[in-house]
Amino acid sequence: MDGPTALAPELGRRGLRRHDREILALAVPAFGALVAEPLFVMADSAIVGHLGTPQLAGLGVAAALLTSAVSVFVFLAYATTAAVARRVGAGDLPAAIRQGMDGIWLALILGAAVTAAVLLAAPALAGLFGSSPTAAPYAVSYLRISALGIPAMLAVLAATGVLRGLQDTRTPLLVAVGGFAANAALNVALVYGAGLGIAGSAWGTVIAQCAMAAVYLAVVVRGARRHGASLRPDAAGIRACARAGAPLLVRTLSLRAVLLIATAVAARLGDEDIAAHQVVLTLWSLLAYALDAIAIAGQAIIGRYLGADDPAGARAACRRMVQWGIASGLVLGLLVVAGRPLFVPLFTSDPSVRDALLPALLVVAVSQPVAGVVFVLDGVLMGAGDGPYLAWAMLATLGVFAPVALLVPGLGGGLTALWWAMTLMMAVRLVTLWLRARSGRWIVTGAVRTSGA
């Protein structure tokens, strides 16, 4: 039995093992780096919280504003990953690094503009988000100092995309862990050792972010010099990065709108429901980090296959990652169900909050296999550079979700009904992404995606 038929299953198993090794090698470090990011805010909160309630309240407002200002530009990482990975697949490392440098220059330009806007509008923004008279000065102080680090934060996003496109997620993990450790140490030293209070926490974050950006830039510059890639800003390349990122910005803003609407609806349901909603949303976000790690692997792997003119490899990798998404979603869902008695008491001791929390968590658990496929296909289409479709699909999803969610209070629904609306949102995303993946129109090969099909 040594003919082609006998060999095919073994070749198939070898192919699956190869895809599994690639996915794990990229996804595991990516997950570590993703989890490290929210630890920055957690460390700041833990340290500033001991200064007093007004300081912590001010930090809460400022951190939310800062996180929102930076997270809408996550396309700098996503679009750069896809573009660089295509060049890597085509075997043109100098062009891959040049593409990455264009993304970093765009990040610095956008960062400077956002910094200027935040510095000017800090008092108005703090007031808009409802800061009390006692908390507002602390919010403004933290926001204005932290804004100085926004160019570094955006450069970190773009540089992370460069390394992911180069199939390296280990370096971003090491930089993220080092940045978190430095941030925590600096916060303690500046807040308490130097007696700077909340301003010391802001300066610690700025210094840590700038150090992270410097490490990334050193890695990219070293690669550029090794391969003879230019480091100078190229206007055409920067414009191309902006055009590629614009649809992903629309997608991200639409997703942000979904989360804001959900929170606004929960707030209308009552204090117990909004408290429970924040716990559920926190857990949902943590689960999203785990699933997003597979999506990041998908961005890098799919971009590389398409750049190498290997549509069959891209399809096979997509299929395997969907299987990973389903399996991961099932495991995470079971963990949520099994772990409820352990982690719910960590968040609240209020019986009424627990009563609202427990059924909503079951809804989240049930939806995890759907979320697993959604995240994977999102990453696959990003890796393919299919941003325009992702933008329209997310806008359509928002159009379905918004009226359903807004009807929840009027129809007497509670938090569980709201999270069923969130599950509907994920189901709509699944349908739109699955149809696109099945169509094959995302498969455009070459070092540069030249078709908007």
Stockholm file with secondary structure:
# STOCKHOLM 1.0

chainA/1-453         MDGPTALAPELGRRGLRRHDREILALAVPAFGALVAEPLFVMADSAIVGHLGTPQLAGLGVAAALLTSAVSVFVFLAYATTAAVARRVGAGDLPAAIRQGMDGIWLALILGAAVTAAVLLAAPALAGLFGSSPTAAPYAVSYLRISALGIPAMLAVLAATGVLRGLQDTRTPLLVAVGGFAANAALNVALVYGAGLGIAGSAWGTVIAQCAMAAVYLAVVVRGARRHGASLRPDAAGIRACARAGAPLLVRTLSLRAVLLIATAVAARLGDEDIAAHQVVLTLWSLLAYALDAIAIAGQAIIGRYLGADDPAGARAACRRMVQWGIASGLVLGLLVVAGRPLFVPLFTSDPSVRDALLPALLVVAVSQPVAGVVFVLDGVLMGAGDGPYLAWAMLATLGVFAPVALLVPGLGGGLTALWWAMTLMMAVRLVTLWLRARSGRWIVTGAVRTSGA
#=GR chainA/1-453 SS CCSHHHHHHHHHHHHHHHHHHHHHHHHHHHHHHHHHHHHHHHHHHHHHTTTCHHHHHHHHHHHHHHHHHHHTTTHHHHHHHHHHHHHHHTTCHHHHHHHHHHHHHHHHHHHHHHHHHHHHHHHHHHHHTTCCTTTHHHHHHHHHHHHTTHHHHHHHHHHHHHHHHTTCCHHHHHHHHHHHHHHHHHHHIIIIISCCTHHHHHHHHHHHHHHHHHHHHHHHHHHHHHHTCCCSCCHHHHHHHHHHHHHHHHHHHHHHHHHHHHHHHHHHHCHHHHHHHHHHHHHHHHHHHHHHHHHHHHHHHHHHHHHTTCHHHHHHHHHHHHHHHHHHHHHHHHHHHHHHHHHHHHHCCCHHHHHHHHHHHHHHHHHHHHHHHHHHHHHHHHHTTCHHHHHHHHHHHHHHHHHHHHHHHHTTCCHHHHHHHHHHHHHHHHHHHHHHHHHTTTCCCSSSCCCCC
#=GC SS_cons         CCSHHHHHHHHHHHHHHHHHHHHHHHHHHHHHHHHHHHHHHHHHHHHHTTTCHHHHHHHHHHHHHHHHHHHTTTHHHHHHHHHHHHHHHTTCHHHHHHHHHHHHHHHHHHHHHHHHHHHHHHHHHHHHTTCCTTTHHHHHHHHHHHHTTHHHHHHHHHHHHHHHHTTCCHHHHHHHHHHHHHHHHHHHIIIIISCCTHHHHHHHHHHHHHHHHHHHHHHHHHHHHHHTCCCSCCHHHHHHHHHHHHHHHHHHHHHHHHHHHHHHHHHHHCHHHHHHHHHHHHHHHHHHHHHHHHHHHHHHHHHHHHHTTCHHHHHHHHHHHHHHHHHHHHHHHHHHHHHHHHHHHHHCCCHHHHHHHHHHHHHHHHHHHHHHHHHHHHHHHHHTTCHHHHHHHHHHHHHHHHHHHHHHHHTTCCHHHHHHHHHHHHHHHHHHHHHHHHHTTTCCCSSSCCCCC
//
